[in-house]
Amino acid sequence: MQMQPEQFKERITRIEECVDEAKGTLQQGQASPELRQSVEQLHQQARQAKQQVQSSGSQQQLGQDQLQQVVNQLEQSADRAKQACRSAGNVDPQTQQAVQRAHDEISNLKNQIQMG
């Protein structure tokens, strides 16, 4: 069974909220430029994904391939953010947790799409 546009939109919104949280914690603390950049990129992609879903949700369903592509891009960005957390060393635990939550949400969504 394919994921409904509303479900996908909800999941993307949750991902965006996690990334917003990571971005917020970064602004409060010390972070490497690489980590800031990777979280910013993930934030932009999450916002774009949400806009894509919102604009196509009312007209027609996003195709399974398009959903997969959007989620794969998000996952790659989340992987980079997670890696940047590791290589930065002394990263605020709240930032690490927020990046990890966003990554987990994306991975769960990817698995759900693949199983659908």
N, C-alpha and C positions, 0 to 999 in steps of 0.2 A: 504494500500500500504506500502510495506516495505521500510525502509530507504536504500538508495543506499550507497555502501561502500565509495564513494567519499564524500557524504554529511556527513557521520559519521566521516570520516577522518578530514574534515574541522572543525567540531564541537569539536573534540578531540584536534585539534591544537589550537583552540580558548581557550579551557579550560586550556591547557598547558601554553599558553601565560599569562592568568590571574594568574595562580599559580606561574609562573616565576616572575611576577610583585610582588606578595606577598612575595616571597622569597627574592627578591631584596630589598624591603622596610624593611624586617626584619634584613637584614645584616647592614643596615644603622642605625637602632635604637636599643633601649632597648626592649628585649622581653624575656618572660619566656622560660625556656628550653622546657616546654610542648608545647608551641606554635610553637617554632622552629621545634621541632620534628614532630608535626602534619602537618605542612606545608611541611616539607621535605618528609614525607611519601606520602602526596597528590601529590607532584611533581613527585616522583618516579612512583606512580601508573598511573599518566597521561602520563608519558613517555612510560611506559610499554603498556598502552592501545593503544597509537599511533603506537608503533612498531608492536603490534598484528594485528592491522588493516592494516598496510602497508604490512606486510608479507603475510597476507591472502587475501588482496584485489586483488592482481593480479592473484592468483590461483583460489580461489572460495570465495563466499560471506561468511562472518562470519554468523553463524546461529543466529536467533533471540534470542535464549536462551543465547548464548555466549555474544551477545551485551548487553543483560539485566544484565548478571552477571558482566561484566566489568563496566557498569554504576552504578550498585548497590554498587560495591566496592568503586568506586570514590565518590559516594554520602556519604557513611559512613565515608570516610576519610575527606571529606569536612565538614561533621557535626562535627567531632572531632576538626577540625581546627577552626570552628566557635565557638564551645564551649570553646576552649582554649583561643580565643580572649576575650570572655565574662569573663571567670574566671581570666584572667591575669589582668584585671582592666585597667590600664593606657597603652593602646595600641595605637600606632600611627594611626591616622585616615586613612592614605593611606593604611596601612596594613589591617585594618578592611575592607575597601572598596574593596581591591583586593581579600581578602578571600571571601567576600560576592558575588562579581562578579563571581568568580570561582564556588561558590556554586549554584548561580542562573543559570549559564550556564549548570551545571550538571543536575540540577532539570528540566530545560527546555528540555534537551536532553532525560532524562528519560521519561518525559511525552510524547514526540514525539514518542519514541520507543514503549511505552505502547499503544498509540493510533494506531500505525501502525500495 
